[in-house]
Amino acid sequence: MADKTKRYDENAPGKFYVDRECIACDACALTAPDHFKIDQDDGHAFVTKQPGSEDELKNCQDAMDGCPVEAIGNDGEE
């Protein structure tokens, strides 16, 4: 389970975030490319844009559900 105290600073403010358990597998960026990007320096993912519609929310949720190390969290805050 993701830990919001270990979230990357690059994450866009909002409910979804990526924490330091990320293994740079790119799954989230492939699932929701409008919302997750990969850091070019060390390869970790981060949230670039929070969902603004039901379809975007589903894409972000799918990315979170598909993360093999549970490094994506949703703290429920807006």
C-alpha positions, -999 to 999 in steps of 0.1 A, spaced: 0 0 0 13 34 -10 24 57 18 17 94 13 45 104 37 69 89 11 53 105 -20 75 121 -46 76 159 -46 69 160 -84 33 146 -79 6 171 -88 -14 182 -58 -45 160 -53 -56 126 -43 -35 104 -65 3 101 -59 33 79 -65 55 70 -35 92 60 -33 84 23 -37 81 28 -75 102 4 -95 100 24 -127 81 -4 -146 62 22 -167 28 4 -162 10 35 -149 24 57 -177 12 32 -203 -22 29 -186 -29 66 -180 -3 85 -201 -22 118 -196 -17 115 -158 15 97 -151 50 105 -164 84 90 -158 112 110 -143 141 112 -168 168 112 -142 160 81 -121 130 66 -138 104 68 -111 68 77 -120 48 106 -107 14 121 -112 14 150 -136 -24 157 -137 -51 147 -113 -83 132 -129 -110 157 -138 -137 134 -152 -151 100 -146 -131 85 -175 -99 101 -162 -107 88 -127 -111 53 -141 -78 55 -159 -60 66 -128 -77 39 -107 -67 13 -133 -31 25 -131 -32 22 -93 -48 -12 -94 -22 -24 -120 9 -12 -101 29 -43 -92 44 -28 -60 14 -7 -49 34 25 -52 4 45 -64 -19 59 -37 -53 76 -35 -57 95 -2 -92 106 -12 -84 143 -9 -91 167 -37 
